[in-house]
Amino acid sequence: MPFTAKELAEKASFQAFANAYIREVDPGVWHTSSDWQLQTGVALEEENGYALELYLNGTGVTLALEASYRSIVGRHVFTKSYRKLANQWNWQSIDFTSAIMMLIDNIYAKDNNQNNKPNTPANKIELLNRTLESLQIMQDYLTKRLDDPTLNSSDYICSEQSLLFGHWLHPTPKSRQGIHSWQHEKYTPELKSKFQLHFFAVSKELLEQDSLLDESVEEIINNMLGADIDIDIDKQLIPVHPLQAQWLLHQDYVQHLQRDGLIIDLGLMGKMFTPTSSVRTLYCSELNYMIKLSIPVKITNSLRKNMAHELDPGLNVGKLFSLSNFKQKFPQFVLIEDPAFITVKLPNMQETGFETIIRKNPFSKDTNSLELPTVSIAALVQDPILSGTQSKLAQQVLSLASKQGISVEEAALKWFNCYWQCAIEPTIRLYDSQGIGLEAHQQNSLLTIYDDCPIRYYYRDNQGFYLSEKMQDELLEAVPELRNNPDLFYPDNMIADRFGYYLFVNQLFSIIGRMGQDGLIDENKLLQLSYSKLNFLNSKVLTGVGINFINRLFNNSSIPCKGNLLTRVEDVDELEAEKELAVYTNIRNPFFDLYQESLPIHKQVNEVTLAHS
């Protein structure tokens, strides 16, 4: 019997929250089904091979979670939850939402605050609010789209609109504070919204803008209108998201500029846009550019606004990438550039709310890219929504196996090797040769698929760059304008930690976990293969800062992991934090284990070599 929207939302919300809790707060104690029955007398469902026991020391409650899949990389699948009160023996079945509330109570319990963090009642209320809001929004989206066949499409914009569950590494994946219930239908990708931009005519004396393009920012924006409009020669158009426009029109400084005739509100105009998965980057298939705008909405960890210090660096890193020969060496790797921006600059204000970023659109009707499906990794690995379907990744692997007459495991390996060549290896070699580390998480990473295999990787995000301090002189010589962006340069050990989280934990592990969960191939085999590929890169290919990156990965028993739950627990807005760093924790590093297992073999090889020298 198909799940209802409510059941799907509760299940998906619990998977996200419970897995975050296990990674960041308490890994719990795992039991096999037979051991669990022996210890407790409780038999698990036949399909559930494990039980996870969580002692909630702060509240005196013990939770037990039945698991149908236990993952090496941390994407466990839980099917039922139970609780046992202190000094009692009976286990009581509870719903997933109640289990989440118990986990939150335990996090904020006075005696459980091990790190002496400011776990205030206000922080707890904020987390409860975002958790329940995310659950309700997810349920609403599912209710409206549960029978929509386009959820199964690999068309670019359809896949951008298909992330009804959000990504599995965030405990409140659909939290959208700032959007009223009636506005979701108008402005969210999950509900397939389309809308016009809100335009202002702004005095040119207030504007700051720059472009690496042959077209001016003014020409690009005028094309978004699709028609000529008469404005004073001393003014220029600036597009704003309709939600942001309503916020701006209530600001005293904007009202003052309106009274002085320096800003004129023109309202909704021009072509229709649809939001991509980020909500605030907007797409129109007729245009060669997308547009990234601020919105007065908190999504997951942050208020989603373009920061002033991101505008110029986006151009300069794009220039650095363009000047290198990396594109020629790795044509399968595409950095989607943000080559222009415009904003209103006012005295004593870092941001005015008008910050507008122009992004290249490789998926317009004028390109051939729309002929092949291009899907974000987040969409590929999302749990299937439509009844009787499989994940998009499983569909590709099974189709590949059927068409080529090979086993499912062979097809999974072939798909994975193609993915590695498109996405993982070029990203590492970009850092090694150019000193550019990317926040290549699953939502910023897209794959073009041909014959059921990845053939091209796209990276998008002008907020997600780390530049190597060790290569700083070399990079400044290539692009002197980077002297104006000192905040882009980070110590390489810090880059190794952050870059490693995004590339391995967030992106690579999501692919490995999905394949394992879908029964396509054992996770261990993909981890072994990944280790072999990394070892080959490190010993035979890399020549620069990438060597330290891989060495740190192999020699540390834990790997830094962004603590999305802990970031929420402490109510941190990571875009406002120093160097935009969220809270990090550490999780077990499977590559360390594989490296340690290989050491005796390395020693034997060395001994044989010495004996014959």
Secondary structure, DSSP 8 states (H G I E B T S, - for coil): ----HHHHHHHHHHHHHHHHHHHHT---EEEEHHHHHHHHS----TT--EEEEEEETTTTEEEEEEEEE--SSS--EEEEEEEEETT----EEE-HHHHHHHHHHHHH-GGG-TT-----HHHHHHHHHHHHHHHHHHHHHHHHHTT-GGGG--SHHHHHT--SS--TT-SSTT-EET--GGGHHHH-GGGT--EEEEEEEEEGGGEEEEESSSS-HHHHHHHHHSS-----TTEEEEEE-HHHHHHHTTSHHHHHHHHTTSEEEEEEEEEEEEE-TTSSEEE-TTSSEEEEE--S-EETTEE----HHHHHHHHHHHHHHHHSSHHHH-TTEEEE---EEEEE--TT-S--S--EEEEE-TTSTTSSGGGS-EEEHHHHHS---STT---HHHHHHHHHHHHHT--HHHHHHHHHHHHIIIIIHHHHHHHHHH-EEE---TTTEEEEEETTEEEEEEEE-TT-EEEESTTHHHHHHH-GGGGG-GGGEE-HHHHHHHHHIIIIIIIIHHHHHHHHHTTSS-HHHHHHHHHHHHHHIIIII--STHHHHHHHHHH-SEEEEE-HHHHHHTT--TTTSGGG---EEEEE-HHHHHHHHHHHHHHHHHHHHHHT-
